[in-house]
Amino acid sequence: MSDSGVEVLSLRKSFRSRRRTQEVLQGIDLVVAPGEVVGLIGPNGAGKTTLMSCLLGFLHPDSGTITIGGRANDDLGVRRRTGFVPERMNFDRGATGGILLRYMARLAGLPHAELDARCTAMLERLGLTAAADKRLSQYSRGMLQRIGMCQALIHEPSFVFLDEPTSGLDPNGVLLVRDLITEQKQRGAAVLLNSHQLAEVEKVCDRVVFLHRGVIQRSETLRHDDHIVVAVTLLPGSIDPGEVERIAGVAAQNDVIIVSVETDAAIASLVRELVSAGAGIVDVRRHTADLEGIFRGAT
Amino acid sequence: MSLVVIAETFRRHATSLAYFGYLGLLALLSMGVSLFDRPAAAWPSLITLLALVTGSGAIGPEFSSGTLQLILVKPLTRVAYLLSRVTGIVLVIWLAAVVCAVFEIAGRAFWGHSAPITAIGSGLLNVMADTVLAVSLLALLGSITRAYFNIAIYLFVLIGLSVTEVVLGFIRQSGNALGQFLAQHTGIDRVVIAIESNLFPDAPTSLEPRWMVMVLSNAAVALLLACLAFRRREVPYGAD
């Protein structure tokens, strides 16, 4: 199978009722490359869930094409390599977490010989070992989210679709999900993350697409493969502006230097030079797009 | 079909307390009816009731609960999933039917009565075929509705056809213009009776191959239509 990721071209989807036709997706073009994490953000009613539903084959688009790994999205080979975490985990609440996980793993085509080891490892990774024999009806919202992640990732899918994976999770759970998403990226999986948690999107996504009224209004790259954009906040008046420009190559604006470097070592070197020149450093962080600003500006 | 889905469906039903309780009740009842002369007397109706209760959950409720979305992203066709669900449910019902037949035979042996194996076996096979049709019809209705609307429609049609037959009879006997029209056009009655006997056939007292073929053919048609509907059906989830 081709190693291309998720490709959407001119996707349109409308819902018809007796009174009116509502075009929810109005020509979506989207690519999620292997090893890339793309965040899907937008206000309620923007069409995010509809887009996710079309990608996963729950809804049939009116027009346009969806290819995953170079094949149609309903191809069984594609589904074998697909993982999906729904916003709310709904399953037979009488089943235990362990039973659900085994069932999902077997449906995903995991070889019988690997089943026990993978289930045990996944439950341990998500902190659910002690709860494996508990019924899902006894699970908290956060535990259901975790078991949802388990069932989606147990077969190491190449295409991962996550719908609000951190909702209902405590801070430890949020950190865990963040780590898991990063692991999927490092494995080379194409990850599409639908989330309202802008801070989370900013932390894990390479790129973010802003969906509004059925169209992609904006696409922002948050992380680049070949360089890192850093924001260095200076103590006001601690260093001459000309000296800043000489060292960093750019002028500070409102005591913040935004500079592009190639490696983490270059960040350390820049900070060292600034400190040597007498600058007081208040904050150093990776600079990404202002998602809140984009969200506010566009809605 | 998927053995994984069949096994899970079977497990989910067969390990429920309600099923165990009902099975116990059926076993006791089957022991009890073995005191009477007529073999396979009461339990087939209760097995049909079990088929209605378990069959109603075949697919319809999964649309509403959101369970289906987890399954549809797996490497399994919708048709295979539907047929596997139906098979799992039918096997659970058949298990209960077999338990009833075994307990009736055991009861007759216990009470010192003769055990008409052929008659009990015929009753068992008839109810087995009947439940396949009931579950298939519920799967068909479930594939075009949500939640438990399938059982509501099933019962509505079942009761509606009986009521229609009675009403047509009354009108015919009234002798008015409509009654005369119905008396002249007996095809209307025949259509209603044909629909009823095809969808909700009364099981014969003995093994009748023609009846069996009719029931299983109708079940196959219902399943075919269910598969066609389910294959194209949209399964929305959540809300933006």
Interface residues (C-beta under 8 A of the other chain):
Chain A: V24 N44 G45 A46 G47 K48 T49 T50 S53 L56 G57 F58 L59 H60 L76 G77 R79 R80 T82 G83 F84 P86 E87 R88 M89 N90 F91 D92 G94 A95 I99 Y103 M104 R106 L107 A108 G109 Q151 F161 D163
Chain B: S2 V4 V5 E8 R11 R12 T15 S16 S65 G66 T67 Q69 L70 I71 L72 V73 K74 P75 L76 T77 R232 E234 V235 P236 Y237 G238 A239 D240
